[in-house]
Amino acid sequence: MVVVLQGDKGELCSANIGDSGFLVVRDGSVFHRSEEQQHYFNTPFQLSLPPPGTNSQFLSDRPESAETLEFLVKEGYMLMVATDGVFDNLPDSMIIKEMVKVQGSTDLSLLQQAANSIAQQARKLAFDEDYMSPFARNARENGINAIA
């Protein structure tokens, strides 16, 4: 995942491969969310070089497979870049709730607190066997019962 913000142009440029991603929030709502790239459920695109002689036995993706985007952003938009550990465990609504708490802030300690809160919530819910996470919902939609 590479995200570049060209402030002078007001342009966000990204290249993303796999299941990490980013979320752009405007006025408390999702303005843009990157798409996961998967071959099939729970098998994300990955940059790799299979061992010689095994090419047909491994999924291997090249940098050219990355989804590239360019779009305009304005002052006040918020950007969060995260791994699948966050997006698999927290719905956008929970992430946005924490992000809007620091809307417009340039206080690095407040921004760090929001990031810590998001990470802690994701970790806590990852171990909650009764929680229907976004990942568990996707698993169920693919015929896999992720919660006993």
GUGUGU-752450 format. One record per residue (C-alpha): x, y, z; residue in three letters; chain. Coordinates in nm, 4 decimals, padded with zeros to 6 digits. Layout:
<atoms>
@c1 = X, c2 = Y, c3 = Z, r = ALA, c = A
...
</atoms>
This chain:
<atoms>
@c1 = 00.0000, c2 = 00.0000, c3 = 00.0000, r = MET, c = A
@c1 = 00.1349, c2 = 00.3363, c3 = -00.1038, r = VAL, c = A
@c1 = -00.0669, c2 = 00.6520, c3 = -00.0509, r = VAL, c = A
@c1 = 00.0610, c2 = 00.9945, c3 = -00.1527, r = VAL, c = A
@c1 = -00.1174, c2 = 01.3162, c3 = -00.0725, r = LEU, c = A
@c1 = -00.0214, c2 = 01.5986, c3 = -00.3054, r = GLN, c = A
@c1 = -00.1457, c2 = 01.8881, c3 = -00.0969, r = GLY, c = A
@c1 = -00.0681, c2 = 02.1541, c3 = -00.3552, r = ASP, c = A
@c1 = -00.2958, c2 = 01.9767, c3 = -00.6042, r = LYS, c = A
@c1 = -00.5410, c2 = 01.8419, c3 = -00.3469, r = GLY, c = A
@c1 = -00.4908, c2 = 01.4977, c3 = -00.4954, r = GLU, c = A
@c1 = -00.4636, c2 = 01.1598, c3 = -00.3290, r = LEU, c = A
@c1 = -00.2797, c2 = 00.8940, c3 = -00.5302, r = CYS, c = A
@c1 = -00.2625, c2 = 00.5306, c3 = -00.4217, r = SER, c = A
@c1 = -00.1377, c2 = 00.1902, c3 = -00.5269, r = ALA, c = A
@c1 = -00.2720, c2 = -00.1033, c3 = -00.3311, r = ASN, c = A
@c1 = -00.2360, c2 = -00.4764, c3 = -00.3637, r = ILE, c = A
@c1 = -00.3969, c2 = -00.7306, c3 = -00.1341, r = GLY, c = A
@c1 = -00.6170, c2 = -00.6839, c3 = 00.1690, r = ASP, c = A
@c1 = -00.4635, c2 = -00.3859, c3 = 00.3454, r = SER, c = A
@c1 = -00.6293, c2 = -00.0627, c3 = 00.2534, r = GLY, c = A
@c1 = -00.7405, c2 = 00.2862, c3 = 00.3347, r = PHE, c = A
@c1 = -01.0487, c2 = 00.4794, c3 = 00.4255, r = LEU, c = A
@c1 = -01.1181, c2 = 00.8447, c3 = 00.3443, r = VAL, c = A
@c1 = -01.3800, c2 = 01.0093, c3 = 00.5662, r = VAL, c = A
@c1 = -01.5581, c2 = 01.3366, c3 = 00.4924, r = ARG, c = A
@c1 = -01.8146, c2 = 01.4924, c3 = 00.7263, r = ASP, c = A
@c1 = -01.8429, c2 = 01.1728, c3 = 00.9300, r = GLY, c = A
@c1 = -01.9134, c2 = 00.9472, c3 = 00.6300, r = SER, c = A
@c1 = -01.7069, c2 = 00.7261, c3 = 00.4023, r = VAL, c = A
@c1 = -01.5953, c2 = 00.9276, c3 = 00.1006, r = PHE, c = A
@c1 = -01.3820, c2 = 00.6442, c3 = -00.0400, r = HIS, c = A
@c1 = -01.2752, c2 = 00.2984, c3 = 00.0729, r = ARG, c = A
@c1 = -01.0150, c2 = 00.0958, c3 = -00.1105, r = SER, c = A
@c1 = -01.1222, c2 = -00.2446, c3 = -00.2390, r = GLU, c = A
@c1 = -00.9656, c2 = -00.5688, c3 = -00.1222, r = GLU, c = A
@c1 = -00.7998, c2 = -00.7654, c3 = -00.3979, r = GLN, c = A
@c1 = -00.8590, c2 = -01.1365, c3 = -00.3580, r = GLN, c = A
@c1 = -00.8280, c2 = -01.4361, c3 = -00.5856, r = HIS, c = A
@c1 = -01.1099, c2 = -01.5882, c3 = -00.3798, r = TYR, c = A
@c1 = -01.2260, c2 = -01.5594, c3 = -00.0181, r = PHE, c = A
@c1 = -00.9378, c2 = -01.5173, c3 = 00.2268, r = ASN, c = A
@c1 = -00.6767, c2 = -01.5449, c3 = -00.0476, r = THR, c = A
@c1 = -00.5529, c2 = -01.1902, c3 = -00.1077, r = PRO, c = A
@c1 = -00.3251, c2 = -01.0812, c3 = -00.3859, r = PHE, c = A
@c1 = 00.0380, c2 = -01.0869, c3 = -00.2684, r = GLN, c = A
@c1 = 00.3655, c2 = -00.9879, c3 = -00.4210, r = LEU, c = A
@c1 = 00.5706, c2 = -01.3051, c3 = -00.4429, r = SER, c = A
@c1 = 00.8195, c2 = -01.4998, c3 = -00.6469, r = LEU, c = A
@c1 = 00.7468, c2 = -01.8714, c3 = -00.6350, r = PRO, c = A
@c1 = 01.0432, c2 = -02.1075, c3 = -00.6164, r = PRO, c = A
@c1 = 01.1698, c2 = -02.2120, c3 = -00.9611, r = PRO, c = A
@c1 = 00.9737, c2 = -02.4979, c3 = -01.1138, r = GLY, c = A
@c1 = 00.6628, c2 = -02.4392, c3 = -00.9011, r = THR, c = A
@c1 = 00.4973, c2 = -02.1485, c3 = -01.0844, r = ASN, c = A
@c1 = 00.1745, c2 = -02.3339, c3 = -01.1586, r = SER, c = A
@c1 = 00.1373, c2 = -02.4433, c3 = -00.7949, r = GLN, c = A
@c1 = 00.1467, c2 = -02.0961, c3 = -00.6357, r = PHE, c = A
@c1 = -00.0566, c2 = -01.7824, c3 = -00.6717, r = LEU, c = A
@c1 = 00.1815, c2 = -01.5034, c3 = -00.7541, r = SER, c = A
@c1 = 00.0935, c2 = -01.1408, c3 = -00.8188, r = ASP, c = A
@c1 = 00.3032, c2 = -00.8712, c3 = -00.9763, r = ARG, c = A
@c1 = 00.3188, c2 = -00.5012, c3 = -00.8874, r = PRO, c = A
@c1 = 00.1208, c2 = -00.4258, c3 = -01.2025, r = GLU, c = A
@c1 = -00.1765, c2 = -00.5972, c3 = -01.0362, r = SER, c = A
@c1 = -00.2060, c2 = -00.3148, c3 = -00.7842, r = ALA, c = A
@c1 = -00.5207, c2 = -00.1065, c3 = -00.7938, r = GLU, c = A
@c1 = -00.4141, c2 = 00.2500, c3 = -00.8640, r = THR, c = A
@c1 = -00.6353, c2 = 00.5481, c3 = -00.7936, r = LEU, c = A
@c1 = -00.6211, c2 = 00.9243, c3 = -00.8135, r = GLU, c = A
@c1 = -00.8908, c2 = 01.1521, c3 = -00.6783, r = PHE, c = A
@c1 = -00.9302, c2 = 01.4975, c3 = -00.5315, r = LEU, c = A
@c1 = -00.9512, c2 = 01.5592, c3 = -00.1594, r = VAL, c = A
@c1 = -01.0114, c2 = 01.8769, c3 = 00.0345, r = LYS, c = A
@c1 = -00.9102, c2 = 02.0191, c3 = 00.3680, r = GLU, c = A
@c1 = -01.0985, c2 = 01.8406, c3 = 00.6434, r = GLY, c = A
@c1 = -01.1010, c2 = 01.4978, c3 = 00.4797, r = TYR, c = A
@c1 = -00.9499, c2 = 01.2297, c3 = 00.7019, r = MET, c = A
@c1 = -00.7379, c2 = 00.9369, c3 = 00.5835, r = LEU, c = A
@c1 = -00.6710, c2 = 00.6122, c3 = 00.7666, r = MET, c = A
@c1 = -00.4406, c2 = 00.3450, c3 = 00.6254, r = VAL, c = A
@c1 = -00.4640, c2 = 00.0035, c3 = 00.7910, r = ALA, c = A
@c1 = -00.4030, c2 = -00.3662, c3 = 00.7531, r = THR, c = A
@c1 = -00.6713, c2 = -00.6297, c3 = 00.7209, r = ASP, c = A
@c1 = -00.6418, c2 = -00.6797, c3 = 01.0988, r = GLY, c = A
@c1 = -00.8372, c2 = -00.3565, c3 = 01.1424, r = VAL, c = A
@c1 = -01.0760, c2 = -00.3895, c3 = 00.8493, r = PHE, c = A
@c1 = -01.1517, c2 = -00.7587, c3 = 00.9189, r = ASP, c = A
@c1 = -01.2522, c2 = -00.6830, c3 = 01.2773, r = ASN, c = A
@c1 = -01.4142, c2 = -00.3385, c3 = 01.2751, r = LEU, c = A
@c1 = -01.7033, c2 = -00.2142, c3 = 01.0654, r = PRO, c = A
@c1 = -01.6534, c2 = 00.1276, c3 = 00.9084, r = ASP, c = A
@c1 = -01.8985, c2 = 00.2802, c3 = 01.1570, r = SER, c = A
@c1 = -01.6707, c2 = 00.1953, c3 = 01.4528, r = MET, c = A
@c1 = -01.3642, c2 = 00.3307, c3 = 01.2752, r = ILE, c = A
@c1 = -01.5417, c2 = 00.6509, c3 = 01.1773, r = ILE, c = A
@c1 = -01.6641, c2 = 00.7018, c3 = 01.5348, r = LYS, c = A
@c1 = -01.3019, c2 = 00.7224, c3 = 01.6510, r = GLU, c = A
@c1 = -01.1863, c2 = 00.9283, c3 = 01.3537, r = MET, c = A
@c1 = -01.4455, c2 = 01.2033, c3 = 01.3995, r = VAL, c = A
@c1 = -01.3312, c2 = 01.2496, c3 = 01.7601, r = LYS, c = A
@c1 = -01.0097, c2 = 01.4007, c3 = 01.6227, r = VAL, c = A
@c1 = -01.1597, c2 = 01.5721, c3 = 01.3165, r = GLN, c = A
@c1 = -00.9502, c2 = 01.8788, c3 = 01.2331, r = GLY, c = A
@c1 = -00.6925, c2 = 01.8147, c3 = 01.5063, r = SER, c = A
@c1 = -00.3210, c2 = 01.8528, c3 = 01.4429, r = THR, c = A
@c1 = -00.2350, c2 = 01.7386, c3 = 01.7957, r = ASP, c = A
@c1 = -00.0187, c2 = 01.4318, c3 = 01.7378, r = LEU, c = A
@c1 = -00.0962, c2 = 01.2855, c3 = 02.0809, r = SER, c = A
@c1 = -00.4721, c2 = 01.3001, c3 = 02.0118, r = LEU, c = A
@c1 = -00.4236, c2 = 01.1442, c3 = 01.6695, r = LEU, c = A
@c1 = -00.2110, c2 = 00.8694, c3 = 01.8265, r = GLN, c = A
@c1 = -00.4807, c2 = 00.8066, c3 = 02.0889, r = GLN, c = A
@c1 = -00.7401, c2 = 00.7620, c3 = 01.8139, r = ALA, c = A
@c1 = -00.5109, c2 = 00.5213, c3 = 01.6257, r = ALA, c = A
@c1 = -00.4451, c2 = 00.3282, c3 = 01.9488, r = ASN, c = A
@c1 = -00.8165, c2 = 00.3095, c3 = 02.0247, r = SER, c = A
@c1 = -00.8930, c2 = 00.1699, c3 = 01.6780, r = ILE, c = A
@c1 = -00.6137, c2 = -00.0880, c3 = 01.7073, r = ALA, c = A
@c1 = -00.7191, c2 = -00.1893, c3 = 02.0600, r = GLN, c = A
@c1 = -01.0835, c2 = -00.2308, c3 = 01.9579, r = GLN, c = A
@c1 = -00.9811, c2 = -00.4440, c3 = 01.6601, r = ALA, c = A
@c1 = -00.7600, c2 = -00.6627, c3 = 01.8796, r = ARG, c = A
@c1 = -01.0252, c2 = -00.7016, c3 = 02.1507, r = LYS, c = A
@c1 = -01.2963, c2 = -00.7970, c3 = 01.9021, r = LEU, c = A
@c1 = -01.0646, c2 = -01.0370, c3 = 01.7177, r = ALA, c = A
@c1 = -01.0684, c2 = -01.2546, c3 = 02.0304, r = PHE, c = A
@c1 = -01.4412, c2 = -01.2241, c3 = 02.0999, r = ASP, c = A
@c1 = -01.5853, c2 = -01.5588, c3 = 01.9914, r = GLU, c = A
@c1 = -01.9412, c2 = -01.4222, c3 = 01.9900, r = ASP, c = A
@c1 = -01.8712, c2 = -01.1136, c3 = 01.7785, r = TYR, c = A
@c1 = -01.9884, c2 = -01.1182, c3 = 01.4164, r = MET, c = A
@c1 = -01.6987, c2 = -00.9301, c3 = 01.2585, r = SER, c = A
@c1 = -01.6880, c2 = -00.8084, c3 = 00.8998, r = PRO, c = A
@c1 = -01.4551, c2 = -01.1049, c3 = 00.8297, r = PHE, c = A
@c1 = -01.6995, c2 = -01.3507, c3 = 00.9904, r = ALA, c = A
@c1 = -01.9843, c2 = -01.2048, c3 = 00.7828, r = ARG, c = A
@c1 = -01.7789, c2 = -01.2472, c3 = 00.4651, r = ASN, c = A
@c1 = -01.6887, c2 = -01.6008, c3 = 00.5670, r = ALA, c = A
@c1 = -02.0541, c2 = -01.6837, c3 = 00.6201, r = ARG, c = A
@c1 = -02.1408, c2 = -01.5355, c3 = 00.2787, r = GLU, c = A
@c1 = -01.8816, c2 = -01.7769, c3 = 00.1368, r = ASN, c = A
@c1 = -02.0281, c2 = -02.0799, c3 = 00.3117, r = GLY, c = A
@c1 = -01.7879, c2 = -02.0867, c3 = 00.6056, r = ILE, c = A
@c1 = -01.9200, c2 = -02.0706, c3 = 00.9622, r = ASN, c = A
@c1 = -01.6610, c2 = -01.8539, c3 = 01.1383, r = ALA, c = A
@c1 = -01.8510, c2 = -01.8441, c3 = 01.4692, r = ILE, c = A
@c1 = -01.9400, c2 = -02.1632, c3 = 01.6498, r = ALA, c = A
</atoms>
